[in-house]
């Protein structure tokens, strides 16, 4: 009963079209279905740029957002 409830909850996201015979792919950890990684690039290029840079005083790797480079990549 608990597993059926979990499956039904997951189907709201993964099987929103309510296709019969649908089987969830447990290896699809990115939850992108038939989309490849380019789907995220399209999403990123259609959103307002949220530059986030980090320096050496952060737990994250140093990264400097380059607005011009980002725009060039999105316009390709």
Secondary structure, DSSP 8 states (H G I E B T S, - for coil): -HHHHHHHHHHHHHTTT--TT----TT-TT--TT--THHHHHHHHTS------B-TTSSS--B---HHHHHHHHH-
